[in-house]
Amino acid sequence: MAWKLTQNIFNMTRKKIRHVEIPSEITRKSILNKRRESLFKKANELSTLCDVNVALIVQDLKQNDEVLWPSHEDVEEKVRRFINMPDFERYSKSKTQANYLSDLVENKYQNVAKFSKKNDQRESGNYIFKLSNQSITAEKFDMRQTNGLINLFSIVTNMLGERKQEFDKLKQ
């Protein structure tokens, strides 16, 4: 019995939610209300913690219903202030979904390149270790492995040069 209890504890992960319209009207309204309240809470936290102006308009197209947060007057005033800004100020920090996604992809590419470089250095270090133990010979290396060793040697040479300069400065 105890095993089943612990098994159930480990299987309590959140499931992915499919992003499709909920067919049941009652369920959809219930979820809308819960998520809207959660959204308002997050907006309030953002406004308080970061000292920024936040205005939300949540519009239910099927019910022709809209809810303004924090209040109708505050939203009108914030939207009016935004519209009256010069175009340069209004759009200088705005981010479209396309810009956001392209920045995200660029960030991922940079991370992949960084980890690829670290992986290549580790592999090269492993090749040097195998060479020193004579478990492999340099003739069996392909071009990528040879280039990796050359890059590793240049990095180590640069590091040794920097250390030598530091040592020379300490000598003086």
C-alpha positions, 0 to 999 in steps of 0.5 A, a space after each residue: 500500500 505504501 508503495 502505491 502512495 509514493 508512486 502516486 506522489 511522483 506521478 503528480 506532475 502537471 499535464 500539458 494543456 492543449 490550446 484549443 477552445 473549450 467546448 463546454 460553456 460552463 467550463 469555459 466561463 469558469 476557467 476564464 474567471 479563474 485565469 482573469 483573476 490570476 492575470 489581474 493579480 500578476 498585473 498588480 504584482 508587476 505594477 507594485 514591484 516594478 513601479 510601472 503603469 499596467 492596464 488590462 482589457 479582457 474582452 470576451 467576444 462571445 458574450 460581448 463583455 469586457 473587463 478593464 483593470 484596474 478601473 475603467 477611468 484608469 485604463 482610459 487615462 493610460 490609453 489616452 496618455 499612450 496615444 498622445 505620446 510621440 511615435 518615437 517614444 511610443 514604439 521605442 521599447 515596444 516589442 512585437 511577437 516576431 521581435 521577441 521570437 527572433 531574439 529568443 531564437 538568437 539567444 538559443 543559437 548563442 547558447 548552442 554555440 557556447 555549449 558546442 565550443 565547451 564540448 569540443 574543448 572537452 573532447 579535445 582534452 579527452 583525445 589528449 588524455 587518450 594520446 598520452 595513455 597511448 590508447 589511440 594514435 594521432 593517425 586515427 583522428 579525422 579532420 574535426 578531431 585534428 582541428 579541435 586539438 589545434 584549437 585546444 592547443 592555441 587556447 592553452 598556448 594563449 593561457 600560458 602566455 598570459 600566465 607568463 606575462 603575469 609572472 614576469 610582472 610579479 618578478 619586477 
